[in-house]
Amino acid sequence: VQLLESGGGLVQAGGSLRLSCAASGFTFSSYIMSWYRQAPGKEREFVATISSNGAETNYADSVKGRFTISRDAARNTMYLQMNSLKPEDTAVYYCNAYRQLLLRKNDYWGQGTQVTVSS
């Protein structure tokens, strides 16, 4: 199982970035996919999630209206389009894949990609 994030970097406030999470080693279309982030000295926090079929999405209040989560089943890839970035969006962004079948849970994490927003 592998989740490989990419697309992070340094951007000025007000700019945009698109993160990607390439998945392999599991049935991508069966998993809820999510983005989390962790800023220095803070706990990891939820950013956005998308259902296994892509029909439903949910966002943290702090990113609603600025970030868009999506997934491409043909490419086994999830995306996070981040617009109107703010310095407080600076964090390491992690990709997560989750599935629960009856009592069995599968929960996978990527290694993270750094996003730095300068003021």
C-alpha beads as a LAMMPS data file, in Angstrom:
LAMMPS data file: protein, C-alpha beads

119 atoms
118 bonds

1 atom types
1 bond types

-500.0 500.0 xlo xhi
-500.0 500.0 ylo yhi
-500.0 500.0 zlo zhi

Masses

1 110.0

Atoms # bond

1 1 1 0.000 0.000 0.000
2 1 1 1.306 3.408 -0.921
3 1 1 -0.060 6.941 -0.769
4 1 1 2.276 9.436 -2.388
5 1 1 1.536 13.144 -1.978
6 1 1 2.968 15.784 -4.270
7 1 1 2.384 19.379 -5.268
8 1 1 3.401 21.153 -2.090
9 1 1 5.703 24.146 -2.067
10 1 1 6.146 27.801 -1.219
11 1 1 3.487 30.261 -2.349
12 1 1 2.537 33.822 -1.486
13 1 1 -0.659 34.624 0.350
14 1 1 -3.567 34.723 -2.076
15 1 1 -1.941 32.176 -4.357
16 1 1 -2.952 28.652 -5.308
17 1 1 -1.562 25.140 -5.176
18 1 1 -2.914 21.754 -6.205
19 1 1 -1.930 18.743 -4.149
20 1 1 -2.100 15.214 -5.525
21 1 1 -2.218 11.875 -3.744
22 1 1 -1.380 8.875 -5.900
23 1 1 -2.677 5.624 -4.438
24 1 1 -1.515 2.089 -5.107
25 1 1 -1.726 -1.332 -3.538
26 1 1 -5.398 -1.246 -2.598
27 1 1 -8.810 -0.822 -4.202
28 1 1 -8.920 2.958 -4.450
29 1 1 -12.595 3.120 -5.406
30 1 1 -13.602 1.385 -2.162
31 1 1 -12.005 3.919 0.157
32 1 1 -13.050 7.218 1.632
33 1 1 -10.212 9.628 0.909
34 1 1 -9.268 12.606 3.009
35 1 1 -6.720 15.361 3.490
36 1 1 -5.366 16.308 6.896
37 1 1 -2.728 18.827 7.863
38 1 1 -0.374 19.469 10.733
39 1 1 1.173 22.823 11.473
40 1 1 4.321 23.143 13.628
41 1 1 3.494 22.654 17.288
42 1 1 -0.132 21.743 16.569
43 1 1 -2.175 18.576 16.348
44 1 1 -3.055 17.038 13.022
45 1 1 -6.394 18.386 11.830
46 1 1 -9.007 17.414 9.299
47 1 1 -9.120 19.423 6.068
48 1 1 -11.452 17.696 3.606
49 1 1 -12.937 14.322 2.737
50 1 1 -14.546 12.709 -0.302
51 1 1 -16.701 9.598 -0.434
52 1 1 -15.596 6.447 -2.193
53 1 1 -17.675 7.241 -5.291
54 1 1 -16.853 10.950 -5.225
55 1 1 -20.457 12.003 -4.746
56 1 1 -20.064 13.561 -1.310
57 1 1 -17.510 15.963 0.071
58 1 1 -17.014 17.681 3.373
59 1 1 -14.660 20.447 4.469
60 1 1 -13.301 22.014 7.609
61 1 1 -14.849 25.422 8.187
62 1 1 -11.436 27.035 7.879
63 1 1 -11.077 25.982 4.221
64 1 1 -14.672 26.022 2.964
65 1 1 -15.031 28.048 -0.184
66 1 1 -11.274 28.074 -0.809
67 1 1 -10.307 24.392 -1.130
68 1 1 -11.814 21.737 -3.385
69 1 1 -11.272 18.009 -2.978
70 1 1 -11.701 15.632 -5.902
71 1 1 -10.711 12.157 -7.045
72 1 1 -9.996 10.427 -10.339
73 1 1 -10.818 6.731 -10.236
74 1 1 -9.084 6.054 -13.548
75 1 1 -5.812 7.446 -12.189
76 1 1 -6.221 6.236 -8.572
77 1 1 -5.488 9.787 -7.524
78 1 1 -7.019 12.314 -5.175
79 1 1 -6.530 16.055 -5.430
80 1 1 -6.820 19.136 -3.273
81 1 1 -7.135 22.414 -5.118
82 1 1 -6.201 25.194 -2.724
83 1 1 -7.032 28.779 -3.649
84 1 1 -6.782 32.069 -1.767
85 1 1 -4.110 30.582 0.447
86 1 1 -3.386 32.190 3.805
87 1 1 -0.295 32.012 6.026
88 1 1 -2.322 29.953 8.487
89 1 1 -2.652 27.243 5.826
90 1 1 1.051 26.538 6.277
91 1 1 1.398 22.896 7.312
92 1 1 2.395 19.441 6.235
93 1 1 -0.540 18.006 4.296
94 1 1 -1.284 14.295 4.574
95 1 1 -3.364 12.008 2.428
96 1 1 -5.538 9.385 4.141
97 1 1 -7.434 6.374 2.853
98 1 1 -10.045 4.754 5.081
99 1 1 -12.441 1.880 4.772
100 1 1 -14.508 -0.091 7.253
101 1 1 -16.096 -3.412 6.334
102 1 1 -18.072 -4.847 9.238
103 1 1 -15.521 -4.823 12.076
104 1 1 -12.415 -4.545 9.922
105 1 1 -10.877 -1.121 9.473
106 1 1 -8.184 -0.171 6.961
107 1 1 -6.518 3.173 7.540
108 1 1 -3.554 4.304 5.436
109 1 1 -1.467 7.491 5.491
110 1 1 0.957 9.131 3.136
111 1 1 4.272 10.679 4.155
112 1 1 3.063 14.255 3.738
113 1 1 3.912 17.246 1.587
114 1 1 4.922 20.650 2.913
115 1 1 2.861 23.712 2.064
116 1 1 4.278 27.073 3.080
117 1 1 2.322 30.291 2.544
118 1 1 4.265 33.519 2.956
119 1 1 2.599 36.782 3.950

Bonds

1 1 1 2
2 1 2 3
3 1 3 4
4 1 4 5
5 1 5 6
6 1 6 7
7 1 7 8
8 1 8 9
9 1 9 10
10 1 10 11
11 1 11 12
12 1 12 13
13 1 13 14
14 1 14 15
15 1 15 16
16 1 16 17
17 1 17 18
18 1 18 19
19 1 19 20
20 1 20 21
21 1 21 22
22 1 22 23
23 1 23 24
24 1 24 25
25 1 25 26
26 1 26 27
27 1 27 28
28 1 28 29
29 1 29 30
30 1 30 31
31 1 31 32
32 1 32 33
33 1 33 34
34 1 34 35
35 1 35 36
36 1 36 37
37 1 37 38
38 1 38 39
39 1 39 40
40 1 40 41
41 1 41 42
42 1 42 43
43 1 43 44
44 1 44 45
45 1 45 46
46 1 46 47
47 1 47 48
48 1 48 49
49 1 49 50
50 1 50 51
51 1 51 52
52 1 52 53
53 1 53 54
54 1 54 55
55 1 55 56
56 1 56 57
57 1 57 58
58 1 58 59
59 1 59 60
60 1 60 61
61 1 61 62
62 1 62 63
63 1 63 64
64 1 64 65
65 1 65 66
66 1 66 67
67 1 67 68
68 1 68 69
69 1 69 70
70 1 70 71
71 1 71 72
72 1 72 73
73 1 73 74
74 1 74 75
75 1 75 76
76 1 76 77
77 1 77 78
78 1 78 79
79 1 79 80
80 1 80 81
81 1 81 82
82 1 82 83
83 1 83 84
84 1 84 85
85 1 85 86
86 1 86 87
87 1 87 88
88 1 88 89
89 1 89 90
90 1 90 91
91 1 91 92
92 1 92 93
93 1 93 94
94 1 94 95
95 1 95 96
96 1 96 97
97 1 97 98
98 1 98 99
99 1 99 100
100 1 100 101
101 1 101 102
102 1 102 103
103 1 103 104
104 1 104 105
105 1 105 106
106 1 106 107
107 1 107 108
108 1 108 109
109 1 109 110
110 1 110 111
111 1 111 112
112 1 112 113
113 1 113 114
114 1 114 115
115 1 115 116
116 1 116 117
117 1 117 118
118 1 118 119
